[in-house]
Each structure stands twice: as structure tokens, then as C-alpha cells.
């Protein structure tokens, strides 16, 4: 994988691919270049069969403190339309490999939206989530009004979007936005541990399971159940399904092949 300027990538053990947003002088603000690099890194990991889960993180001060306002302050509506920057967010949404966000410090605006596009969130106690775009005269544009509402409900989402209020990691956990909260000293290790648990499962089942859960957000219950059942039946064509059931009956640990 090529070298990047705004992010760092590395592979941890046990099938984990990791991506770090690396603009500490800008609180990891999501510039256009940063988003291009993130998409390239995610898609490269997604194409690598040895990577079974991805961890995305920033640093202790910030996961990502929002979009890079310097790139938007003089833009016109036509400029923004021509830039079509949200196409990259659509590509992130199509990543099939499960993604765990490890969040410390600020996850605001685009940073909060980036965390929410991940499949699970592990938050440090210092984490702060918010959609403060209202304070600069705009509103969320990368899914903040939609994903936040689905995660925490109308009342809290409306308050956060219309006032710009940040919420703590504990409040985010209570509201259902994050999976778990842990001390700052171990938040990244906890996220990698969660990713390792996912990566230890049969890859086809993981991918189809992720696909089915996400389907619940854009379809009716009837269509969602039909989609779930088709994925369930499909897995009976896999070698891993046979291996998993045989290992269960033989009381041994399964050996997943990803086939």
C-alpha cells in the first residue's frame, strides 16, 4: 500500500488492519485530501482477504474535530456541488469489512459522522461527540441528521443538530451511540480487542451479518427479514458452515477458511 500524508496505516496481528488520521496540528480535521486517502486505505484493506476487521482512530486529543473549514469558507453552492465530496462518503459506506472506530477527544461534525459510518464505536472517557455545524451557519451534510437520529432517537438528535451541543462518552453510551466506554489509557487496545473478536469469526458470516444489520436501516421489516433469510440460506453453501457445525459437535475449536 502506498504512503500517505494525512493518515497512517498499519496491520496489527490477528487479521486487523488499522488506520490513523494523522493531522494533529489541525485536530485531525477532515480535509479533502484526508478523505481521499481514507477512502483509498479502506478500499485497499477491504480488498485484502487477510484483513478481517479494520480499526480507525485519531489521537488522544481528537478522533477528528470536523471538516477543514478553510477549504469551505469561500465556497459557493456551485463550488460545493461540483466538488461532490460526499461521493467518497458513499464509498466508505460500501466497505464490506467490519470497521471499529476508536474515539478519544473530539469527534465533531464530520468527525462524528465518520465515527457513525463505522460499524462499532469504542469511546475513551474523554470522547466528546457533536454536530456543531449550526454554529457556523450550516448543518450536517455527511449523514449526521440521518445516522445520529437512528442511533440516539429524534429528541437527542434534534437537540444536538439544532444547538450544536456536545455529548460525553457516557451520555453517548447511554443513548446507544457507542458500544463501550473505557479509560483513555486503554481505549485503542479495547477497540483492537473488539476487532480481534470480530476477526476471529468466519469471514463470510461476518460480512453477510454486517450486510443484513445495515439493511435494517433502509428497508421495511418484511423486506429485511427476507434479506436476512436469503443470507442465512446462502451461508449453508460455505465450507465454514460445515466446519463450524462439525467443530461444535466434536467439541473443538473451528478452523475457518473463509470459503
C-alpha positions in Angstrom: 0.0 0.0 0.0 1.3 3.5 -0.9 2.5 6.1 1.5 0.0 8.7 2.7 0.4 12.3 4.0 -2.7 12.7 6.2 -3.1 9.2 7.6 -1.0 6.3 8.8 -1.8 2.7 8.1 -0.5 -0.5 9.7 -1.5 -4.1 10.2 -1.9 -5.4 13.7 -1.8 -9.2 14.4 -4.8 -11.5 14.0 -6.2 -10.1 10.8 -6.6 -6.4 12.0 -5.9 -3.5 9.6 -5.6 -0.1 11.3 -5.9 3.4 10.0 -4.9 6.5 12.0 -5.9 10.0 11.0 -2.7 12.0 11.4 -3.2 15.7 11.3 -2.5 16.5 15.0 -1.8 20.2 14.3 -5.4 20.5 12.9 -7.1 18.3 15.5 -7.4 15.7 12.6 -9.7 17.9 10.6 -11.0 16.1 7.6 -9.6 17.9 4.6 -10.4 16.8 1.1 -7.0 15.1 0.8 -7.6 13.3 4.1 -10.9 11.9 2.9 -9.3 10.8 -0.4 -6.6 9.0 1.5 -9.1 7.4 3.9 -11.1 6.0 1.1 -8.0 4.6 -0.7 -6.8 3.0 2.5 -10.2 1.5 3.4 -10.7 0.1 -0.1 -7.2 -1.4 -0.1 -7.9 -3.2 3.2 -11.3 -4.2 2.0 -9.7 -6.0 -1.0 -7.2 -7.8 1.2 -8.5 -11.2 2.3 -6.1 -11.3 5.2 -7.8 -8.3 6.8 -10.9 -9.3 8.6 -11.6 -6.2 10.6 -10.5 -2.6 10.4 -9.8 -0.2 13.3 -10.0 3.6 12.6 -8.6 6.1 15.2 -7.1 9.5 15.6 -5.1 10.5 18.6 -5.8 11.3 22.3 -6.9 14.9 21.6 -9.2 14.2 18.7 -10.6 11.4 16.6 -11.5 14.2 14.1 -12.7 17.6 15.0 -14.7 18.1 11.9 -14.3 19.2 8.3 -11.4 21.5 7.4 -13.3 24.8 7.4 -10.5 26.6 5.5 -11.5 24.6 2.4 -15.1 25.7 2.6 -15.2 29.2 3.9 -15.2 30.9 0.5 -17.0 28.1 -1.4 -20.3 28.8 -3.3 -23.1 26.4 -3.6 -22.0 25.7 -7.2 -18.4 25.0 -5.9 -19.7 22.5 -3.3 -22.0 20.8 -5.9 -19.1 20.5 -8.3 -16.7 19.2 -5.6 -19.1 16.3 -4.9 -17.2 15.5 -1.8 -19.9 13.2 -0.4 -19.3 10.6 -3.1 -16.3 9.5 -1.0 -18.6 9.0 2.0 -20.8 6.8 -0.2 -17.7 4.7 -1.0 -16.9 4.3 2.7 -20.5 3.1 3.3 -19.9 0.3 0.9 -16.9 -1.1 2.7 -17.7 -4.8 3.4 -15.1 -5.4 6.1 -16.4 -4.6 9.6 -14.9 -1.3 11.0 -14.4 -0.3 14.6 -13.9 3.4 15.4 -11.7 4.1 18.4 -12.6 7.6 19.6 -10.7 9.8 22.0 -11.2 13.5 22.4 -13.3 15.4 19.9 -15.5 13.6 17.3 -17.3 16.6 15.9 -19.2 17.4 12.7 -17.6 15.3 10.0 -15.6 13.5 12.7 -18.8 12.4 14.4 -20.3 11.4 11.0 -17.1 9.4 10.3 -17.4 7.5 13.6 -21.0 6.8 12.9 -20.3 5.4 9.4 -18.2 2.8 11.2 -19.9 -0.4 12.4 -19.0 -0.1 16.1 -17.5 2.6 18.3 -15.3 2.2 21.3 -15.0 5.6 23.2 -12.4 6.8 25.6 -13.8 8.6 28.7 -12.5 11.9 27.2 -14.5 11.5 24.0 -17.0 14.2 23.0 -19.5 13.7 20.2 -21.4 16.5 18.4 -22.8 18.1 15.3 -21.9 21.7 15.7 -22.3 22.8 12.1 -25.3 25.0 13.1 -22.8 27.3 14.9 -21.1 28.2 11.6 -24.4 28.7 9.7 -24.8 25.3 8.0 -25.9 21.8 9.0 -24.6 18.3 8.9 -24.1 17.0 5.3 -22.3 13.7 5.6 -25.1 11.7 7.3 -25.3 13.4 10.6 -29.0 14.1 10.7 -29.8 10.6 9.5 -27.3 8.3 11.3 -27.4 10.2 14.6 -31.3 10.1 14.6 -31.2 6.4 14.0 -28.7 5.8 16.8 -30.0 8.1 19.6 -33.6 8.9 18.6 -35.3 12.1 17.5 -35.2 14.1 20.7 -31.5 14.0 21.4 -30.5 14.2 17.7 -32.7 17.3 17.2 -31.1 19.0 20.2 -27.6 18.2 19.0 -28.2 19.3 15.5 -30.1 22.5 16.3 -28.0 23.7 19.2 -24.6 22.1 18.5 -24.4 20.6 21.9 -21.7 18.1 22.5 -22.4 14.9 24.5 -20.0 13.0 26.7 -18.9 9.4 26.1 -21.1 8.3 28.9 -24.1 10.1 27.5 -23.4 8.7 24.1 -23.2 5.2 25.5 -26.5 5.6 27.4 -28.1 6.9 24.2 -26.9 3.9 22.2 -24.3 5.7 20.0 -21.3 3.8 21.2 -20.6 0.2 22.2 -18.5 0.8 25.2 -16.6 3.4 27.2 -13.2 2.8 28.7 -10.3 4.7 30.3 -8.3 6.9 27.9 -5.2 4.8 28.6 -6.7 1.7 27.0 -9.3 2.8 24.6 -7.3 1.9 21.5 -6.3 -1.5 22.9 -10.0 -2.1 23.7 -11.0 -1.3 20.2 -8.4 -3.6 18.8 -9.6 -6.3 21.2 -13.1 -5.9 19.9 -11.8 -6.0 16.3 -9.9 -9.2 17.1 -13.1 -10.8 18.4 -14.8 -10.0 15.1 -11.8 -11.1 13.0 -11.8 -14.5 14.8 -15.2 -15.3 13.4 -15.9 -16.9 10.0 -15.3 -14.1 7.4 -18.3 -14.9 5.1 -20.7 -15.0 8.1 -19.3 -11.7 9.4 -19.7 -9.9 6.1 -23.2 -11.2 5.4 -24.2 -10.5 9.0 -22.9 -6.9 8.7 -24.8 -6.5 5.4 -28.1 -7.7 7.0 -27.8 -5.4 10.0 -27.2 -2.4 7.8 -30.2 -3.4 5.6 -32.5 -2.9 8.6 -31.9 0.9 8.2 -33.2 1.2 4.7 -36.0 -1.2 4.3 -39.2 -2.5 5.8 -39.2 -5.3 8.4 -40.7 -7.6 5.8 -38.0 -6.9 3.2 -35.4 -7.0 5.9 -36.4 -10.4 7.1 -36.4 -11.7 3.6 -32.9 -10.4 3.0 -31.8 -11.9 6.3 -33.1 -15.4 5.4 -31.5 -15.3 2.0 -28.1 -14.6 3.6 -28.8 -17.3 6.2 -29.5 -19.9 3.5 -26.6 -18.7 1.4 -24.1 -19.5 4.2 -25.1 -23.2 4.1 -23.2 -23.3 0.8 -20.0 -22.4 2.7 -17.2 -24.6 3.9 -17.1 -22.6 7.1 -20.7 -23.5 8.0 -19.8 -27.2 7.7 -16.7 -26.7 9.7 -18.4 -24.7 12.4 -21.2 -27.3 12.9 -18.7 -30.2 12.8 -16.4 -28.5 15.3 -19.3 -27.8 17.6 -20.4 -31.5 17.6 -16.8 -32.6 18.0 -16.2 -30.1 20.8 -13.2 -28.5 19.2 -12.2 -25.0 18.0 -13.2 -24.4 14.4 -10.7 -23.7 11.7 -12.2 -21.0 9.5 -11.1 -21.0 5.8 -13.2 -18.0 4.6 -14.8 -20.3 1.9 
